[in-house]
Amino acid sequence: MSNPLARPHAISRWALFTLVALAIAAVLAPWLPIPAPEQMDLDHRLQPPAWFEAPLLGTDSKGRDLFARTLWGARLSLLVGMLGSLVALAIGIPYGAIAGMAGGRVDRLMMRFADFLEGVPMAVVVLFLLSVLQEYRAELATVGIGRIHIFFIAIGCLFWLPTARIARAESLRLRSTAFVEAAHLSGASRWWILRRHFLPNLMPAAFVMLGLTLPRVILMEAFLSFLGLGVEAPGISWGMLASDGLAALNPLVDCQWLLLVPAAALALTLLCLNHIADALQDRLWR
């Protein structure tokens, strides 16, 4: 008889393969035999997808190849997701570890502060950070920091709260372990215990949290770019492509592929990430 548990693992392997293939194609996009994403051909505007001839996924209202633009959009969307998730982990894991290790009043104060931040709408926080940092855009540009870098940091700063809660829960569990109690009895400082025992033992949870945070960050970037609040031209992301596709739709022109193609790429990526995160949870936490 077939193992009923084999099917979810097979799906997660296919999800991982699909995601890795997409990431490799996105990285190699500048060297692939595809048109440049900004290359316009006004004689071939709004061509529908043709599966057996180029352009594969059609063209937009300026004659730009949609397959090339979607692949280049994957570069920025995946990069925002990865860097934003790493920022969230860099803030959330130490914060949650310190709260769980300290316990008592310190833990309560730190988590009440996290509760307060969690009640603030994420989009409002991003807009606030971008508007404040916009005032110093010229100064930041002199040191090589542009809007896109600020965008990475702003999104990452929003998603550290769930990471901190998971890290705190794991730290509360570690507090009662024999090796941590032995370190306390031997006179080790809290910072030494944090570095030596807590943070290394949080690494398995960090991989799971990365898998859970990555799709949320990608989706937030797509949402903000769709509203025109995220990635700016000439940058390309899936959210920006979906926004352009929606703007091009009208009752007189049949060009629904401009919206469906980036939306399908985003949905497929999020689905793969969710399957991978579930597989990581099964392997590391159960």
Steps between C-alpha positions, in 0.01 A plus 500: 500500500617853430598718791243782545776723637704470179266719297553823701875447491490441124304823456754690711785358291330617180438839663868528591606398149264756344619778730869422444446489121324838512775651715774370267316630192455839669870521588603402145245732335765751372676219311196314366402540131197716579430866416601770743206580731499867395530427125194644322353391168202720419417293192422199721300655783250294703575173328326212681700204634614259230615170646688378193653822374661812645411700699400217733280691745398790277596867509376803690364831372852614407599181324724376783534123537293390801699180558823699532334756728349228720836326531675826587218576741578174677851629569375798697200330665710208625781732608260718700352189657836354599660818631183613675469159667864510612443844653194363682703205634791724602263709713245243615723212610722699743198694628297185570801314641577781746136525609469124552832468678442797732141410591304684766452874471745543214315239295163662569621849407666383178196300387256782586710725276474235228122486552481876454695488174290209375187710533632762257403434133803383303434713194482812718837415656663450159361829371619678813852357472525578128370855547744570785796351318398680182603824669857370520504339157775724363723441803445124487574493126850634569580182693340270242163451672202547269125462536511131425743438789273698731210292372684178594560624854151645546327175399740290707431713807129413474531123512728453799205483743379144414865392491557647847199312641621166368854569624362592843298177520808296413708694753247432775537130420880523505498669842390177665757276331775336701791659314366854551438438870852357531642811335310720748628297796858521373482882512483570126366843406169540319670637189731198488203265535315693230790471256604146592168324552195700397591640158662178364199293613265746329652431157258217408210728590665776297480288184130439560443870571683590180269271304196657665619861468623489141158467330351770725776745408467423128124548520538831689746628237260401222210669681687827553644501147151427364379815677795699362662533843783252460747437219552793266581490127732404341488221759269207421311283746198275471288749693593778260426279197159409645427868559597585140286212375197616695545856372511373139174305529199660333182378328638580154831309517534134596832487688424306816834317477675816619342442841474121499867426424662687793213395729556134405876531558436652843238239594722210390795633702290552813352150465847345471628695801203393712557133415870532584422673831256220591766241421753682719252509786437126468870420494629735771213547745302177499 
